[in-house]
Amino acid sequence: MPIIVDLDVMLARRKVKSRQLAEIVGISEVNISQLKTGKVHGVRFSTLEAICRALDCQPGDILRYEPSDAS
């Protein structure tokens, strides 16, 4: 998948645990885990906004695009 989720990197930079982020954002720890591993097909803008607010970052700090070689 050409969209890479770097949520784990931002969590480490901010020294925030997944459990803490889940509580702040108001979603389950399982959803945070699925997002970190890229096993979700979409994310609501409201959730992305809450994550960025909690981690004091921009969406581009969490998500990035890497084109695949198959294009």
C-alpha positions in Angstrom: 0.0 0.0 0.0 1.5 3.4 -1.0 0.1 5.2 2.2 2.5 4.7 5.1 1.4 5.3 8.7 4.1 6.6 10.9 2.0 6.9 14.0 4.3 4.7 16.0 7.2 7.1 15.2 5.3 10.1 16.4 4.2 8.3 19.6 7.8 7.5 20.3 8.9 11.1 19.7 6.2 12.5 22.0 6.8 9.7 24.6 3.1 8.8 24.5 1.8 5.2 24.8 -0.9 3.9 22.6 -3.2 3.5 25.6 -2.8 7.1 26.5 -3.5 8.3 23.0 -6.6 6.1 22.8 -8.0 7.6 26.0 -7.3 11.2 24.8 -8.7 10.6 21.3 -11.7 8.6 22.5 -11.1 5.5 20.4 -10.2 2.0 21.4 -6.6 0.8 21.8 -7.3 -1.8 19.2 -8.2 0.9 16.7 -4.9 2.7 17.5 -3.0 -0.6 17.0 -4.8 -1.2 13.7 -4.0 2.3 12.5 -0.3 2.0 13.5 0.0 -1.2 11.5 -1.8 0.2 8.5 -4.6 -2.4 8.8 -7.4 0.2 8.3 -8.9 1.3 5.1 -9.7 4.8 6.2 -9.6 7.2 9.1 -12.1 9.9 9.9 -10.9 13.5 9.7 -12.2 14.1 13.2 -10.0 11.2 14.5 -7.0 12.4 12.6 -7.6 15.9 14.0 -7.8 14.6 17.5 -4.6 12.6 17.1 -2.8 15.6 15.7 -4.1 17.7 18.6 -3.0 15.2 21.2 0.5 14.7 19.6 0.9 18.4 18.6 1.7 17.4 15.0 0.5 17.7 11.5 -1.2 15.0 9.4 1.9 14.7 7.3 3.9 13.7 10.4 1.6 10.6 10.7 0.8 9.8 7.1 3.0 9.7 4.0 2.8 8.6 0.4 5.3 6.2 -1.2 4.5 5.2 -4.7 4.8 1.5 -5.5 7.1 0.2 -8.1 4.2 -1.5 -9.9 2.9 1.8 -11.4 
